[in-house]
Amino acid sequence: MLCQRCGEREAEIFLTQQQGDGFYTEDLCPACARRDQGLILGALIQVQTPGAPPLSPAQEEAIRDALDRAAPPGPGPS
Ligand SMILES: [Zn+2]
């Protein structure tokens, strides 16, 4: 099974995420999983560091992705 992120390498890390009533899995190769973790961790440290440069687009996207996964979309605002 190939990595769902890059589609190039064999997936070795299977993340299970809760979404609504069910679960889904995200299959990642080690490189993509590490990239995710590194980006998120680095960005979280960076935003808490006074005088640190602003987040890069890649970091912002990684955090947005992580937040999306942590808080799956609900039924909607209506
Ligand atoms: Zn990958």
N, CA, C, O and the ligand as a Tripos MOL2 file, in Angstrom:
@<TRIPOS>MOLECULE
protein
  313   311    79     0     0
PROTEIN
NO_CHARGES

@<TRIPOS>ATOM
      1 N           0.8460   -1.1970    0.0000 N.3       1 MET1
      2 CA          0.0000    0.0000    0.0000 C.3       1 MET1
      3 C           0.8810    1.2470    0.0000 C.2       1 MET1
      4 O           1.8360    1.3420    0.7710 O.2       1 MET1
      5 N           0.5610    2.1730   -0.8450 N.am      2 LEU2
      6 CA          1.3890    3.3620   -0.9640 C.3       2 LEU2
      7 C           0.9530    4.4410    0.0260 C.2       2 LEU2
      8 O          -0.1850    4.4730    0.4950 O.2       2 LEU2
      9 N           1.8840    5.2970    0.3130 N.am      3 CYS3
     10 CA          1.6380    6.4450    1.1780 C.3       3 CYS3
     11 C           0.5140    7.2990    0.5870 C.2       3 CYS3
     12 O           0.5000    7.5850   -0.6100 O.2       3 CYS3
     13 N          -0.4190    7.6960    1.4380 N.am      4 GLN4
     14 CA         -1.5430    8.5040    0.9440 C.3       4 GLN4
     15 C          -1.1510    9.9560    0.7410 C.2       4 GLN4
     16 O          -1.8850   10.7260    0.1220 O.2       4 GLN4
     17 N           0.0040   10.3260    1.2630 N.am      5 ARG5
     18 CA          0.4150   11.7150    1.1450 C.3       5 ARG5
     19 C           1.1970   11.9410   -0.1460 C.2       5 ARG5
     20 O           0.8550   12.8100   -0.9480 O.2       5 ARG5
     21 N           2.2450   11.1510   -0.3340 N.am      6 CYS6
     22 CA          3.1030   11.3880   -1.4960 C.3       6 CYS6
     23 C           2.8120   10.3880   -2.6150 C.2       6 CYS6
     24 O           3.0980   10.6520   -3.7820 O.2       6 CYS6
     25 N           2.2450    9.2470   -2.2520 N.am      7 GLY7
     26 CA          1.9090    8.2520   -3.2610 C.3       7 GLY7
     27 C           3.1130    7.6160   -3.9310 C.2       7 GLY7
     28 O           2.9770    6.9540   -4.9610 O.2       7 GLY7
     29 N           4.2830    7.8120   -3.3560 N.am      8 GLU8
     30 CA          5.5090    7.3170   -3.9870 C.3       8 GLU8
     31 C           6.1580    6.1890   -3.2080 C.2       8 GLU8
     32 O           6.7100    5.2510   -3.7850 O.2       8 GLU8
     33 N           6.0840    6.2950   -1.8850 N.am      9 ARG9
     34 CA          6.7640    5.3170   -1.0490 C.3       9 ARG9
     35 C           5.7500    4.4090   -0.3750 C.2       9 ARG9
     36 O           4.5660    4.7250   -0.2590 O.2       9 ARG9
     37 N           6.2630    3.2690    0.0630 N.am     10 GLU10
     38 CA          5.4180    2.3080    0.7510 C.3      10 GLU10
     39 C           5.0170    2.8610    2.1240 C.2      10 GLU10
     40 O           5.8630    3.3490    2.8730 O.2      10 GLU10
     41 N           3.7320    2.7820    2.4440 N.am     11 ALA11
     42 CA          3.2660    3.2630    3.7420 C.3      11 ALA11
     43 C           3.6680    2.2880    4.8390 C.2      11 ALA11
     44 O           3.4950    1.0770    4.7030 O.2      11 ALA11
     45 N           4.2020    2.8240    5.9160 N.am     12 GLU12
     46 CA          4.6040    1.9880    7.0460 C.3      12 GLU12
     47 C           3.9750    2.4690    8.3460 C.2      12 GLU12
     48 O           4.0440    1.7890    9.3690 O.2      12 GLU12
     49 N           3.3710    3.6270    8.2970 N.am     13 ILE13
     50 CA          2.7820    4.1810    9.5080 C.3      13 ILE13
     51 C           1.3000    4.3910    9.2600 C.2      13 ILE13
     52 O           0.9010    5.0780    8.3190 O.2      13 ILE13
     53 N           0.5070    3.8000   10.1050 N.am     14 PHE14
     54 CA         -0.9330    3.8360    9.9010 C.3      14 PHE14
     55 C          -1.5780    4.5920   11.0480 C.2      14 PHE14
     56 O          -1.7210    4.0780   12.1570 O.2      14 PHE14
     57 N          -1.9580    5.8110   10.7570 N.am     15 LEU15
     58 CA         -2.5700    6.6450   11.7810 C.3      15 LEU15
     59 C          -4.0760    6.4200   11.7610 C.2      15 LEU15
     60 O          -4.7070    6.4200   10.7050 O.2      15 LEU15
     61 N          -4.6280    6.2300   12.9330 N.am     16 THR16
     62 CA         -6.0790    6.0970   13.0210 C.3      16 THR16
     63 C          -6.6450    7.3790   13.6010 C.2      16 THR16
     64 O          -6.2480    7.8180   14.6800 O.2      16 THR16
     65 N          -7.5620    7.9640   12.8810 N.am     17 GLN17
     66 CA         -8.1580    9.2160   13.3180 C.3      17 GLN17
     67 C          -9.6340    8.9820   13.5650 C.2      17 GLN17
     68 O         -10.3000    8.2500   12.8330 O.2      17 GLN17
     69 N         -10.1270    9.6170   14.6110 N.am     18 GLN18
     70 CA        -11.5610    9.5600   14.8360 C.3      18 GLN18
     71 C         -12.2100   10.6950   14.0700 C.2      18 GLN18
     72 O         -11.7580   11.8390   14.1270 O.2      18 GLN18
     73 N         -13.2470   10.3770   13.3700 N.am     19 GLN19
     74 CA        -13.9510   11.4220   12.6380 C.3      19 GLN19
     75 C         -15.4480   11.1640   12.7660 C.2      19 GLN19
     76 O         -15.9740   10.1810   12.2440 O.2      19 GLN19
     77 N         -16.1080   12.0560   13.4610 N.am     20 GLY20
     78 CA        -17.5330   11.8720   13.6650 C.3      20 GLY20
     79 C         -17.7910   10.5820   14.4250 C.2      20 GLY20
     80 O         -17.2310   10.3660   15.4990 O.2      20 GLY20
     81 N         -18.6230    9.7410   13.8800 N.am     21 ASP21
     82 CA        -18.9860    8.4960   14.5440 C.3      21 ASP21
     83 C         -18.0040    7.3760   14.2490 C.2      21 ASP21
     84 O         -18.0310    6.3360   14.9070 O.2      21 ASP21
     85 N         -17.1510    7.5760   13.2790 N.am     22 GLY22
     86 CA        -16.2980    6.4670   12.8680 C.3      22 GLY22
     87 C         -14.8250    6.8060   12.9100 C.2      22 GLY22
     88 O         -14.4100    7.8410   13.4320 O.2      22 GLY22
     89 N         -14.0620    5.9130   12.3520 N.am     23 PHE23
     90 CA        -12.6280    6.0830   12.2960 C.3      23 PHE23
     91 C         -12.1820    5.9580   10.8520 C.2      23 PHE23
     92 O         -12.7990    5.2530   10.0530 O.2      23 PHE23
     93 N         -11.1230    6.6380   10.5370 N.am     24 TYR24
     94 CA        -10.4960    6.3700    9.2620 C.3      24 TYR24
     95 C          -9.0030    6.3300    9.4830 C.2      24 TYR24
     96 O          -8.4920    6.8950   10.4500 O.2      24 TYR24
     97 N          -8.3200    5.6760    8.6070 N.am     25 THR25
     98 CA         -6.8790    5.5600    8.7730 C.3      25 THR25
     99 C          -6.1610    6.3290    7.6760 C.2      25 THR25
    100 O          -6.6300    6.4390    6.5430 O.2      25 THR25
    101 N          -5.0320    6.8420    8.0480 N.am     26 GLU26
    102 CA         -4.1890    7.5280    7.0880 C.3      26 GLU26
    103 C          -2.8750    6.7640    7.0410 C.2      26 GLU26
    104 O          -2.1960    6.5940    8.0540 O.2      26 GLU26
    105 N          -2.5400    6.3170    5.8670 N.am     27 ASP27
    106 CA         -1.3360    5.5110    5.7090 C.3      27 ASP27
    107 C          -0.2200    6.3890    5.1760 C.2      27 ASP27
    108 O          -0.3250    6.9670    4.0940 O.2      27 ASP27
    109 N           0.8430    6.4780    5.9470 N.am     28 LEU28
    110 CA          1.9420    7.3630    5.5760 C.3      28 LEU28
    111 C           3.2510    6.6050    5.5340 C.2      28 LEU28
    112 O           3.4590    5.6510    6.2840 O.2      28 LEU28
    113 N           4.1270    7.0400    4.6500 N.am     29 CYS29
    114 CA          5.4830    6.5210    4.6730 C.3      29 CYS29
    115 C           6.2390    7.2450    5.7920 C.2      29 CYS29
    116 O           5.8250    8.3210    6.2240 O.2      29 CYS29
    117 N           7.3320    6.6660    6.2560 N.am     30 PRO30
    118 CA          8.0720    7.2850    7.3690 C.3      30 PRO30
    119 C           8.4840    8.7220    7.0670 C.2      30 PRO30
    120 O           8.4720    9.5690    7.9610 O.2      30 PRO30
    121 N           8.8420    9.0000    5.8350 N.am     31 ALA31
    122 CA          9.2930   10.3520    5.4980 C.3      31 ALA31
    123 C           8.1680   11.3620    5.6740 C.2      31 ALA31
    124 O           8.3850   12.4360    6.2350 O.2      31 ALA31
    125 N           6.9830   11.0360    5.2070 N.am     32 CYS32
    126 CA          5.8660   11.9700    5.3290 C.3      32 CYS32
    127 C           5.4310   12.1110    6.7830 C.2      32 CYS32
    128 O           5.1140   13.2150    7.2260 O.2      32 CYS32
    129 N           5.4110   11.0190    7.5260 N.am     33 ALA33
    130 CA          5.0140   11.0800    8.9250 C.3      33 ALA33
    131 C           5.9940   11.9460    9.7090 C.2      33 ALA33
    132 O           5.5950   12.7390   10.5630 O.2      33 ALA33
    133 N           7.2650   11.7860    9.4110 N.am     34 ARG34
    134 CA          8.2690   12.5610   10.1340 C.3      34 ARG34
    135 C           8.1690   14.0370    9.7370 C.2      34 ARG34
    136 O           8.3190   14.9300   10.5710 O.2      34 ARG34
    137 N           7.9180   14.2680    8.4720 N.am     35 ARG35
    138 CA          7.8030   15.6420    7.9930 C.3      35 ARG35
    139 C           6.6410   16.3320    8.7040 C.2      35 ARG35
    140 O           6.7680   17.4730    9.1500 O.2      35 ARG35
    141 N           5.5270   15.6460    8.8060 N.am     36 ASP36
    142 CA          4.3690   16.1730    9.5180 C.3      36 ASP36
    143 C           4.7180   16.5480   10.9480 C.2      36 ASP36
    144 O           4.4820   17.6710   11.3950 O.2      36 ASP36
    145 N           5.2850   15.5820   11.6500 N.am     37 GLN37
    146 CA          5.5860   15.7980   13.0630 C.3      37 GLN37
    147 C           6.5780   16.9240   13.2360 C.2      37 GLN37
    148 O           6.4180   17.7700   14.1160 O.2      37 GLN37
    149 N           7.5980   16.9400   12.4050 N.am     38 GLY38
    150 CA          8.6240   17.9600   12.5230 C.3      38 GLY38
    151 C           8.0620   19.3470   12.2550 C.2      38 GLY38
    152 O           8.3800   20.3010   12.9640 O.2      38 GLY38
    153 N           7.2400   19.4530   11.2430 N.am     39 LEU39
    154 CA          6.6530   20.7450   10.8960 C.3      39 LEU39
    155 C           5.7690   21.2620   12.0220 C.2      39 LEU39
    156 O           5.8500   22.4260   12.4150 O.2      39 LEU39
    157 N           4.9280   20.3760   12.5290 N.am     40 ILE40
    158 CA          3.9790   20.8010   13.5510 C.3      40 ILE40
    159 C           4.7120   21.1750   14.8310 C.2      40 ILE40
    160 O           4.4320   22.2010   15.4510 O.2      40 ILE40
    161 N           5.6480   20.3270   15.2100 N.am     41 LEU41
    162 CA          6.4030   20.5820   16.4360 C.3      41 LEU41
    163 C           7.1860   21.8800   16.3100 C.2      41 LEU41
    164 O           7.1630   22.7210   17.2090 O.2      41 LEU41
    165 N           7.8710   22.0350   15.2000 N.am     42 GLY42
    166 CA          8.6600   23.2480   14.9940 C.3      42 GLY42
    167 C           7.7880   24.4870   14.9970 C.2      42 GLY42
    168 O           8.1570   25.5120   15.5690 O.2      42 GLY42
    169 N           6.6320   24.3960   14.3580 N.am     43 ALA43
    170 CA          5.7470   25.5440   14.2710 C.3      43 ALA43
    171 C           5.1920   25.9030   15.6420 C.2      43 ALA43
    172 O           5.0750   27.0820   15.9790 O.2      43 ALA43
    173 N           4.8500   24.8910   16.4330 N.am     44 LEU44
    174 CA          4.2980   25.1640   17.7600 C.3      44 LEU44
    175 C           5.3330   25.8470   18.6410 C.2      44 LEU44
    176 O           5.0050   26.7460   19.4160 O.2      44 LEU44
    177 N           6.5740   25.4200   18.5190 N.am     45 ILE45
    178 CA          7.6320   26.0660   19.2990 C.3      45 ILE45
    179 C           7.8330   27.4890   18.7930 C.2      45 ILE45
    180 O           8.0240   28.4210   19.5740 O.2      45 ILE45
    181 N           7.7880   27.6360   17.4930 N.am     46 GLN46
    182 CA          8.0660   28.9390   16.8960 C.3      46 GLN46
    183 C           7.0390   29.9860   17.3020 C.2      46 GLN46
    184 O           7.4020   31.1250   17.5970 O.2      46 GLN46
    185 N           5.7590   29.6160   17.3220 N.am     47 VAL47
    186 CA          4.7400   30.6150   17.6450 C.3      47 VAL47
    187 C           4.8210   31.0350   19.1020 C.2      47 VAL47
    188 O           4.3010   32.0850   19.4800 O.2      47 VAL47
    189 N           5.4730   30.2150   19.9250 N.am     48 GLN48
    190 CA          5.5760   30.5670   21.3380 C.3      48 GLN48
    191 C           6.8890   31.2690   21.6580 C.2      48 GLN48
    192 O           7.1500   31.6180   22.8090 O.2      48 GLN48
    193 N           7.7070   31.4720   20.6430 N.am     49 THR49
    194 CA          9.0060   32.0840   20.8700 C.3      49 THR49
    195 C           8.9620   33.5580   20.4940 C.2      49 THR49
    196 O           8.7350   33.8960   19.3320 O.2      49 THR49
    197 N           9.1770   34.4350   21.4650 N.am     50 PRO50
    198 CA          9.1650   35.8760   21.1530 C.3      50 PRO50
    199 C          10.2450   36.2160   20.1300 C.2      50 PRO50
    200 O          11.3850   35.7640   20.2380 O.2      50 PRO50
    201 N           9.8740   37.0060   19.1490 N.am     51 GLY51
    202 CA         10.8490   37.4450   18.1680 C.3      51 GLY51
    203 C          11.1480   36.4430   17.0790 C.2      51 GLY51
    204 O          11.9800   36.6980   16.2090 O.2      51 GLY51
    205 N          10.4660   35.2860   17.1170 N.am     52 ALA52
    206 CA         10.7160   34.2890   16.0800 C.3      52 ALA52
    207 C          10.0830   34.7540   14.7620 C.2      52 ALA52
    208 O           9.0990   35.4940   14.7740 O.2      52 ALA52
    209 N          10.6380   34.3250   13.6440 N.am     53 PRO53
    210 CA         10.0500   34.7110   12.3500 C.3      53 PRO53
    211 C           8.6670   34.0940   12.1850 C.2      53 PRO53
    212 O           8.3510   33.0920   12.8250 O.2      53 PRO53
    213 N           7.8500   34.6840   11.3360 N.am     54 PRO54
    214 CA          6.5070   34.1270   11.1010 C.3      54 PRO54
    215 C           6.5830   32.7330   10.4990 C.2      54 PRO54
    216 O           7.5980   32.3460    9.9200 O.2      54 PRO54
    217 N           5.5060   31.9920   10.6410 N.am     55 LEU55
    218 CA          5.4750   30.6240   10.1290 C.3      55 LEU55
    219 C           5.5300   30.6220    8.6080 C.2      55 LEU55
    220 O           4.9960   31.5100    7.9430 O.2      55 LEU55
    221 N           6.1830   29.6120    8.0870 N.am     56 SER56
    222 CA          6.2030   29.4500    6.6380 C.3      56 SER56
    223 C           4.8590   28.8820    6.1910 C.2      56 SER56
    224 O           4.1330   28.2910    6.9910 O.2      56 SER56
    225 N           4.5330   29.0620    4.9190 N.am     57 PRO57
    226 CA          3.2620   28.4850    4.4090 C.3      57 PRO57
    227 C           3.1660   26.9910    4.6840 C.2      57 PRO57
    228 O           2.0830   26.4890    4.9850 O.2      57 PRO57
    229 N           4.2820   26.2720    4.5840 N.am     58 ALA58
    230 CA          4.2520   24.8240    4.8280 C.3      58 ALA58
    231 C           3.9180   24.5350    6.2850 C.2      58 ALA58
    232 O           3.1780   23.5990    6.5880 O.2      58 ALA58
    233 N           4.4670   25.3430    7.1790 N.am     59 GLN59
    234 CA          4.1810   25.1400    8.5990 C.3      59 GLN59
    235 C           2.7160   25.4500    8.8960 C.2      59 GLN59
    236 O           2.0400   24.7130    9.6140 O.2      59 GLN59
    237 N           2.2420   26.5600    8.3260 N.am     60 GLU60
    238 CA          0.8450   26.9230    8.5650 C.3      60 GLU60
    239 C          -0.0910   25.8290    8.0550 C.2      60 GLU60
    240 O          -1.0990   25.5020    8.6810 O.2      60 GLU60
    241 N           0.2690   25.2820    6.9130 N.am     61 GLU61
    242 CA         -0.5810   24.2430    6.3360 C.3      61 GLU61
    243 C          -0.5660   22.9880    7.1990 C.2      61 GLU61
    244 O          -1.5980   22.3440    7.3870 O.2      61 GLU61
    245 N           0.6090   22.6440    7.7250 N.am     62 ALA62
    246 CA          0.7130   21.4550    8.5680 C.3      62 ALA62
    247 C          -0.1250   21.6240    9.8280 C.2      62 ALA62
    248 O          -0.7760   20.6820   10.2790 O.2      62 ALA62
    249 N          -0.1050   22.8190   10.3900 N.am     63 ILE63
    250 CA         -0.8950   23.0590   11.5960 C.3      63 ILE63
    251 C          -2.3810   23.0170   11.2610 C.2      63 ILE63
    252 O          -3.1820   22.4530   12.0060 O.2      63 ILE63
    253 N          -2.7360   23.6220   10.1300 N.am     64 ARG64
    254 CA         -4.1480   23.5910    9.7400 C.3      64 ARG64
    255 C          -4.6230   22.1570    9.5400 C.2      64 ARG64
    256 O          -5.7180   21.7830    9.9600 O.2      64 ARG64
    257 N          -3.7810   21.3680    8.8940 N.am     65 ASP65
    258 CA         -4.1270   19.9640    8.6830 C.3      65 ASP65
    259 C          -4.3330   19.2610   10.0180 C.2      65 ASP65
    260 O          -5.2980   18.5200   10.2050 O.2      65 ASP65
    261 N          -3.4050   19.5080   10.9430 N.am     66 ALA66
    262 CA         -3.4780   18.8360   12.2390 C.3      66 ALA66
    263 C          -4.7360   19.2610   12.9800 C.2      66 ALA66
    264 O          -5.4030   18.4400   13.6090 O.2      66 ALA66
    265 N          -5.0570   20.5530   12.9020 N.am     67 LEU67
    266 CA         -6.2620   21.0370   13.5880 C.3      67 LEU67
    267 C          -7.5040   20.4640   12.9370 C.2      67 LEU67
    268 O          -8.4690   20.1230   13.6220 O.2      67 LEU67
    269 N          -7.4840   20.3570   11.6210 N.am     68 ASP68
    270 CA         -8.6290   19.7750   10.9200 C.3      68 ASP68
    271 C          -8.8630   18.3450   11.3740 C.2      68 ASP68
    272 O         -10.0000   17.9080   11.5550 O.2      68 ASP68
    273 N          -7.7540   17.6190   11.5540 N.am     69 ARG69
    274 CA         -7.8850   16.2220   11.9580 C.3      69 ARG69
    275 C          -8.3530   16.1290   13.4070 C.2      69 ARG69
    276 O          -9.1160   15.2340   13.7700 O.2      69 ARG69
    277 N          -7.8810   17.0710   14.2320 N.am     70 ALA70
    278 CA         -8.2460   17.0360   15.6460 C.3      70 ALA70
    279 C          -9.7100   17.4120   15.8270 C.2      70 ALA70
    280 O         -10.3810   16.9080   16.7290 O.2      70 ALA70
    281 N         -10.2010   18.2950   14.9720 N.am     71 ALA71
    282 CA        -11.5840   18.7560   15.0910 C.3      71 ALA71
    283 C         -12.2890   18.5770   13.7570 C.2      71 ALA71
    284 O         -12.3780   19.5200   12.9710 O.2      71 ALA71
    285 N         -12.7770   17.4060   13.5010 N.am     72 PRO72
    286 CA        -13.4470   17.1410   12.2330 C.3      72 PRO72
    287 C         -14.6730   18.0280   12.0750 C.2      72 PRO72
    288 O         -15.3280   18.3810   13.0560 O.2      72 PRO72
    289 N         -14.9740   18.3840   10.8340 N.am     73 PRO73
    290 CA        -16.1100   19.2740   10.5890 C.3      73 PRO73
    291 C         -17.4090   18.7160   11.1340 C.2      73 PRO73
    292 O         -17.7080   17.5350   10.9570 O.2      73 PRO73
    293 N         -18.1640   19.5480   11.7830 N.am     74 GLY74
    294 CA        -19.4280   19.1320   12.3680 C.3      74 GLY74
    295 C         -20.5360   19.2010   11.3460 C.2      74 GLY74
    296 O         -20.2760   19.2420   10.1440 O.2      74 GLY74
    297 N         -21.7610   19.2130   11.8090 N.am     75 PRO75
    298 CA        -22.9210   19.2500   10.9050 C.3      75 PRO75
    299 C         -23.0290   20.5700   10.1640 C.2      75 PRO75
    300 O         -23.7940   20.6670    9.2050 O.2      75 PRO75
    301 N         -22.2840   21.5930   10.5790 N.am     76 GLY76
    302 CA        -22.3380   22.8590    9.8720 C.3      76 GLY76
    303 C         -22.9700   23.9370   10.7150 C.2      76 GLY76
    304 O         -23.6500   23.6530   11.7010 O.2      76 GLY76
    305 N         -22.7440   25.1800   10.3240 N.am     77 PRO77
    306 CA        -23.2050   26.3200   11.1370 C.3      77 PRO77
    307 C         -24.7050   26.5690   11.0590 C.2      77 PRO77
    308 O         -25.2400   27.2880   11.9030 O.2      77 PRO77
    309 N         -25.3880   26.0160   10.1010 N.am     78 SER78
    310 CA        -26.7930   26.3710    9.8990 C.3      78 SER78
    311 C         -27.7110   25.7710   10.9400 C.2      78 SER78
    312 O         -28.9220   25.9870   10.8930 O.2      78 SER78
    313 ZN          4.8250    9.6600    1.8010 Zn       79 ZN79
@<TRIPOS>BOND
     1     1     2 1
     2     2     3 1
     3     3     4 2
     4     3     5 am
     5     5     6 1
     6     6     7 1
     7     7     8 2
     8     7     9 am
     9     9    10 1
    10    10    11 1
    11    11    12 2
    12    11    13 am
    13    13    14 1
    14    14    15 1
    15    15    16 2
    16    15    17 am
    17    17    18 1
    18    18    19 1
    19    19    20 2
    20    19    21 am
    21    21    22 1
    22    22    23 1
    23    23    24 2
    24    23    25 am
    25    25    26 1
    26    26    27 1
    27    27    28 2
    28    27    29 am
    29    29    30 1
    30    30    31 1
    31    31    32 2
    32    31    33 am
    33    33    34 1
    34    34    35 1
    35    35    36 2
    36    35    37 am
    37    37    38 1
    38    38    39 1
    39    39    40 2
    40    39    41 am
    41    41    42 1
    42    42    43 1
    43    43    44 2
    44    43    45 am
    45    45    46 1
    46    46    47 1
    47    47    48 2
    48    47    49 am
    49    49    50 1
    50    50    51 1
    51    51    52 2
    52    51    53 am
    53    53    54 1
    54    54    55 1
    55    55    56 2
    56    55    57 am
    57    57    58 1
    58    58    59 1
    59    59    60 2
    60    59    61 am
    61    61    62 1
    62    62    63 1
    63    63    64 2
    64    63    65 am
    65    65    66 1
    66    66    67 1
    67    67    68 2
    68    67    69 am
    69    69    70 1
    70    70    71 1
    71    71    72 2
    72    71    73 am
    73    73    74 1
    74    74    75 1
    75    75    76 2
    76    75    77 am
    77    77    78 1
    78    78    79 1
    79    79    80 2
    80    79    81 am
    81    81    82 1
    82    82    83 1
    83    83    84 2
    84    83    85 am
    85    85    86 1
    86    86    87 1
    87    87    88 2
    88    87    89 am
    89    89    90 1
    90    90    91 1
    91    91    92 2
    92    91    93 am
    93    93    94 1
    94    94    95 1
    95    95    96 2
    96    95    97 am
    97    97    98 1
    98    98    99 1
    99    99   100 2
   100    99   101 am
   101   101   102 1
   102   102   103 1
   103   103   104 2
   104   103   105 am
   105   105   106 1
   106   106   107 1
   107   107   108 2
   108   107   109 am
   109   109   110 1
   110   110   111 1
   111   111   112 2
   112   111   113 am
   113   113   114 1
   114   114   115 1
   115   115   116 2
   116   115   117 am
   117   117   118 1
   118   118   119 1
   119   119   120 2
   120   119   121 am
   121   121   122 1
   122   122   123 1
   123   123   124 2
   124   123   125 am
   125   125   126 1
   126   126   127 1
   127   127   128 2
   128   127   129 am
   129   129   130 1
   130   130   131 1
   131   131   132 2
   132   131   133 am
   133   133   134 1
   134   134   135 1
   135   135   136 2
   136   135   137 am
   137   137   138 1
   138   138   139 1
   139   139   140 2
   140   139   141 am
   141   141   142 1
   142   142   143 1
   143   143   144 2
   144   143   145 am
   145   145   146 1
   146   146   147 1
   147   147   148 2
   148   147   149 am
   149   149   150 1
   150   150   151 1
   151   151   152 2
   152   151   153 am
   153   153   154 1
   154   154   155 1
   155   155   156 2
   156   155   157 am
   157   157   158 1
   158   158   159 1
   159   159   160 2
   160   159   161 am
   161   161   162 1
   162   162   163 1
   163   163   164 2
   164   163   165 am
   165   165   166 1
   166   166   167 1
   167   167   168 2
   168   167   169 am
   169   169   170 1
   170   170   171 1
   171   171   172 2
   172   171   173 am
   173   173   174 1
   174   174   175 1
   175   175   176 2
   176   175   177 am
   177   177   178 1
   178   178   179 1
   179   179   180 2
   180   179   181 am
   181   181   182 1
   182   182   183 1
   183   183   184 2
   184   183   185 am
   185   185   186 1
   186   186   187 1
   187   187   188 2
   188   187   189 am
   189   189   190 1
   190   190   191 1
   191   191   192 2
   192   191   193 am
   193   193   194 1
   194   194   195 1
   195   195   196 2
   196   195   197 am
   197   197   198 1
   198   198   199 1
   199   199   200 2
   200   199   201 am
   201   201   202 1
   202   202   203 1
   203   203   204 2
   204   203   205 am
   205   205   206 1
   206   206   207 1
   207   207   208 2
   208   207   209 am
   209   209   210 1
   210   210   211 1
   211   211   212 2
   212   211   213 am
   213   213   214 1
   214   214   215 1
   215   215   216 2
   216   215   217 am
   217   217   218 1
   218   218   219 1
   219   219   220 2
   220   219   221 am
   221   221   222 1
   222   222   223 1
   223   223   224 2
   224   223   225 am
   225   225   226 1
   226   226   227 1
   227   227   228 2
   228   227   229 am
   229   229   230 1
   230   230   231 1
   231   231   232 2
   232   231   233 am
   233   233   234 1
   234   234   235 1
   235   235   236 2
   236   235   237 am
   237   237   238 1
   238   238   239 1
   239   239   240 2
   240   239   241 am
   241   241   242 1
   242   242   243 1
   243   243   244 2
   244   243   245 am
   245   245   246 1
   246   246   247 1
   247   247   248 2
   248   247   249 am
   249   249   250 1
   250   250   251 1
   251   251   252 2
   252   251   253 am
   253   253   254 1
   254   254   255 1
   255   255   256 2
   256   255   257 am
   257   257   258 1
   258   258   259 1
   259   259   260 2
   260   259   261 am
   261   261   262 1
   262   262   263 1
   263   263   264 2
   264   263   265 am
   265   265   266 1
   266   266   267 1
   267   267   268 2
   268   267   269 am
   269   269   270 1
   270   270   271 1
   271   271   272 2
   272   271   273 am
   273   273   274 1
   274   274   275 1
   275   275   276 2
   276   275   277 am
   277   277   278 1
   278   278   279 1
   279   279   280 2
   280   279   281 am
   281   281   282 1
   282   282   283 1
   283   283   284 2
   284   283   285 am
   285   285   286 1
   286   286   287 1
   287   287   288 2
   288   287   289 am
   289   289   290 1
   290   290   291 1
   291   291   292 2
   292   291   293 am
   293   293   294 1
   294   294   295 1
   295   295   296 2
   296   295   297 am
   297   297   298 1
   298   298   299 1
   299   299   300 2
   300   299   301 am
   301   301   302 1
   302   302   303 1
   303   303   304 2
   304   303   305 am
   305   305   306 1
   306   306   307 1
   307   307   308 2
   308   307   309 am
   309   309   310 1
   310   310   311 1
   311   311   312 2
@<TRIPOS>SUBSTRUCTURE
     1 MET1         2 RESIDUE 1 A MET
     2 LEU2         6 RESIDUE 1 A LEU
     3 CYS3        10 RESIDUE 1 A CYS
     4 GLN4        14 RESIDUE 1 A GLN
     5 ARG5        18 RESIDUE 1 A ARG
     6 CYS6        22 RESIDUE 1 A CYS
     7 GLY7        26 RESIDUE 1 A GLY
     8 GLU8        30 RESIDUE 1 A GLU
     9 ARG9        34 RESIDUE 1 A ARG
    10 GLU10       38 RESIDUE 1 A GLU
    11 ALA11       42 RESIDUE 1 A ALA
    12 GLU12       46 RESIDUE 1 A GLU
    13 ILE13       50 RESIDUE 1 A ILE
    14 PHE14       54 RESIDUE 1 A PHE
    15 LEU15       58 RESIDUE 1 A LEU
    16 THR16       62 RESIDUE 1 A THR
    17 GLN17       66 RESIDUE 1 A GLN
    18 GLN18       70 RESIDUE 1 A GLN
    19 GLN19       74 RESIDUE 1 A GLN
    20 GLY20       78 RESIDUE 1 A GLY
    21 ASP21       82 RESIDUE 1 A ASP
    22 GLY22       86 RESIDUE 1 A GLY
    23 PHE23       90 RESIDUE 1 A PHE
    24 TYR24       94 RESIDUE 1 A TYR
    25 THR25       98 RESIDUE 1 A THR
    26 GLU26      102 RESIDUE 1 A GLU
    27 ASP27      106 RESIDUE 1 A ASP
    28 LEU28      110 RESIDUE 1 A LEU
    29 CYS29      114 RESIDUE 1 A CYS
    30 PRO30      118 RESIDUE 1 A PRO
    31 ALA31      122 RESIDUE 1 A ALA
    32 CYS32      126 RESIDUE 1 A CYS
    33 ALA33      130 RESIDUE 1 A ALA
    34 ARG34      134 RESIDUE 1 A ARG
    35 ARG35      138 RESIDUE 1 A ARG
    36 ASP36      142 RESIDUE 1 A ASP
    37 GLN37      146 RESIDUE 1 A GLN
    38 GLY38      150 RESIDUE 1 A GLY
    39 LEU39      154 RESIDUE 1 A LEU
    40 ILE40      158 RESIDUE 1 A ILE
    41 LEU41      162 RESIDUE 1 A LEU
    42 GLY42      166 RESIDUE 1 A GLY
    43 ALA43      170 RESIDUE 1 A ALA
    44 LEU44      174 RESIDUE 1 A LEU
    45 ILE45      178 RESIDUE 1 A ILE
    46 GLN46      182 RESIDUE 1 A GLN
    47 VAL47      186 RESIDUE 1 A VAL
    48 GLN48      190 RESIDUE 1 A GLN
    49 THR49      194 RESIDUE 1 A THR
    50 PRO50      198 RESIDUE 1 A PRO
    51 GLY51      202 RESIDUE 1 A GLY
    52 ALA52      206 RESIDUE 1 A ALA
    53 PRO53      210 RESIDUE 1 A PRO
    54 PRO54      214 RESIDUE 1 A PRO
    55 LEU55      218 RESIDUE 1 A LEU
    56 SER56      222 RESIDUE 1 A SER
    57 PRO57      226 RESIDUE 1 A PRO
    58 ALA58      230 RESIDUE 1 A ALA
    59 GLN59      234 RESIDUE 1 A GLN
    60 GLU60      238 RESIDUE 1 A GLU
    61 GLU61      242 RESIDUE 1 A GLU
    62 ALA62      246 RESIDUE 1 A ALA
    63 ILE63      250 RESIDUE 1 A ILE
    64 ARG64      254 RESIDUE 1 A ARG
    65 ASP65      258 RESIDUE 1 A ASP
    66 ALA66      262 RESIDUE 1 A ALA
    67 LEU67      266 RESIDUE 1 A LEU
    68 ASP68      270 RESIDUE 1 A ASP
    69 ARG69      274 RESIDUE 1 A ARG
    70 ALA70      278 RESIDUE 1 A ALA
    71 ALA71      282 RESIDUE 1 A ALA
    72 PRO72      286 RESIDUE 1 A PRO
    73 PRO73      290 RESIDUE 1 A PRO
    74 GLY74      294 RESIDUE 1 A GLY
    75 PRO75      298 RESIDUE 1 A PRO
    76 GLY76      302 RESIDUE 1 A GLY
    77 PRO77      306 RESIDUE 1 A PRO
    78 SER78      310 RESIDUE 1 A SER
    79 ZN79       313 GROUP 0 **** ****
